[in-house]
Amino acid sequence: MTLLSFGIALVAFTVLGPVVGCLLTGIDRIISARMQGRVGPPLLQPYYDVVKLLAKEKRSLNGVQGYYLVIALLMAIVSGALFFAGGNLLLVVFLIGLSTLLFIVAAYSTRSPYAEIGAQREIIQVLAYEPMIILMSVFFFYATGSFNTSAVFELSLPLIVLIPLIFAGFLFVITIKLRKSPFDLSFSHHGHQELVKGITTEMSGGNLAIVEITHWYENVLFLGYAGLFFVWGGPLTLIVAVVVALAVYFLEIVIDNTYARVKWQPMLRWSWIVTLVCTLASMAIFTVLTVLSV
Amino acid sequence: MSAVSKSPWVLHYDASSCNGCDIEVLAALTPLYDVERFGIINTGNPKHADVFLITGSVNELQVPIIRQLYEQMLEPKVVVACGICACTGGVFKECYNTLGGVDVAIPVDVYAPGCAVRPETIIDAVVAGLGVLEEKSALLKKGELVSPEMPPLPSAADKMVQGERVSDTWKNNIAAAGEAPLASVAATSSTEEQ
């Protein structure tokens, strides 16, 4: 990855990321509505929501909250650009982790008890998915010999064939990252009420709009992770990756609409069990294959 | 139509009365009426809401609560009184403990009558409120939006807004009534304060 290709990716992702993310969210809301026997909102509803939020009166319990959220947004943009430019996957994972961290700090900065409960739940969510995501990067290195996402183009077989169990583990934790039921503990998109509104309780107007836009960028990035497993050989296989990413998104919508929210203990327990089983089994397979080939 | 009127997020508060209108508001949010077609989302957070739906008549204890919810909502915002009790006090208007409709606590923009109010009426009222939202939004952009004047507070509610506790109001009432057996209650609440 050169500086030039990163620059191009940065501009492209900054512009296209929210467009794709907004459309995905709009499609999600329509599909969810149809699954519940409703007509649902217009496709551009998430866009209308954000424009409305930006036009609202500006008020915040702590002025610093807005800065945290803007930096979280920038981190998400840089992280996504790095990913799509073929950059270091480990760095991508840590940058998006930093973005989530700033989001949590933004919630804590208001000292509202409701926002704090949401922030604590967000921390539990990070604890639940982060091991799997980091280990995914490690196994990516095992399989490709590089941390650069561009290394997938040099593979003769896609990652899904090389490390299928890692993809299974990733599929489990992506539900948490996409804020889908049963793991939408810190806040969810649905109209239902919870502890006021979880981590976003004290984020209103423009700040909430920034949260929403950050989430669009994040969604595109996480679906990019899913697509990464289906790219090999040439750029033409990117079509396969896009199709798979959309299929994963649809699967998440189905899960979202068919499962009730769980408590945080089962979420943490199950995501760690899945992480352990998937990574240990993958390690065992790797060792056996290495021994056999020698 | 600007984006403001394409995504009215709703906050629902049920004051008192029979709860019939409360149930009708929830009915309006079910798949049958599917208000998400208009971008309407029910949110439990006043800081995210644009439309404040209130059902039921208002008594003294609720005035500070309703005011606080109203003040936590960001401009532009619209208040919709759902049901005849919320509009005027309805059949409870003459009751000793009822002050009247929602407009005794906060300025109301749209009145949706009915006993119980039909979900269709609620949707119509919210859509009527969108016009007000548009106006307020345009004024906010120009920096000319002036908050409407609050109705004068009833006596007991006034004290509570000024920071006096409910127990103090009770204590004063008891003291005024001069009932001896209840003096112990007053004593307990004063020790709690210390």
Boltz contact constraints between the chains, C-beta under 6 A:
constraints:
  - contact:
      token1: [A, 36]
      token2: [B, 31]
      max_distance: 6.0
  - contact:
      token1: [A, 37]
      token2: [B, 31]
      max_distance: 6.0
  - contact:
      token1: [A, 38]
      token2: [B, 31]
      max_distance: 6.0
  - contact:
      token1: [A, 38]
      token2: [B, 34]
      max_distance: 6.0
  - contact:
      token1: [A, 39]
      token2: [B, 34]
      max_distance: 6.0
  - contact:
      token1: [A, 39]
      token2: [B, 37]
      max_distance: 6.0
  - contact:
      token1: [A, 41]
      token2: [B, 36]
      max_distance: 6.0
  - contact:
      token1: [A, 41]
      token2: [B, 39]
      max_distance: 6.0
  - contact:
      token1: [A, 45]
      token2: [B, 39]
      max_distance: 6.0
  - contact:
      token1: [A, 48]
      token2: [B, 3]
      max_distance: 6.0
  - contact:
      token1: [A, 48]
      token2: [B, 6]
      max_distance: 6.0
  - contact:
      token1: [A, 48]
      token2: [B, 7]
      max_distance: 6.0
  - contact:
      token1: [A, 48]
      token2: [B, 39]
      max_distance: 6.0
  - contact:
      token1: [A, 49]
      token2: [B, 7]
      max_distance: 6.0
  - contact:
      token1: [A, 51]
      token2: [B, 3]
      max_distance: 6.0
  - contact:
      token1: [A, 52]
      token2: [B, 3]
      max_distance: 6.0
  - contact:
      token1: [A, 52]
      token2: [B, 4]
      max_distance: 6.0
  - contact:
      token1: [A, 52]
      token2: [B, 7]
      max_distance: 6.0
  - contact:
      token1: [A, 55]
      token2: [B, 4]
      max_distance: 6.0
  - contact:
      token1: [A, 56]
      token2: [B, 74]
      max_distance: 6.0
  - contact:
      token1: [A, 57]
      token2: [B, 74]
      max_distance: 6.0
  - contact:
      token1: [A, 57]
      token2: [B, 75]
      max_distance: 6.0
  - contact:
      token1: [A, 59]
      token2: [B, 74]
      max_distance: 6.0
  - contact:
      token1: [A, 191]
      token2: [B, 41]
      max_distance: 6.0
  - contact:
      token1: [A, 191]
      token2: [B, 42]
      max_distance: 6.0
  - contact:
      token1: [A, 193]
      token2: [B, 44]
      max_distance: 6.0
  - contact:
      token1: [A, 196]
      token2: [B, 44]
      max_distance: 6.0
  - contact:
      token1: [A, 196]
      token2: [B, 45]
      max_distance: 6.0
  - contact:
      token1: [A, 197]
      token2: [B, 45]
      max_distance: 6.0
  - contact:
      token1: [A, 201]
      token2: [B, 45]
      max_distance: 6.0
  - contact:
      token1: [A, 204]
      token2: [B, 47]
      max_distance: 6.0
  - contact:
      token1: [A, 204]
      token2: [B, 74]
      max_distance: 6.0
  - contact:
      token1: [A, 205]
      token2: [B, 74]
      max_distance: 6.0
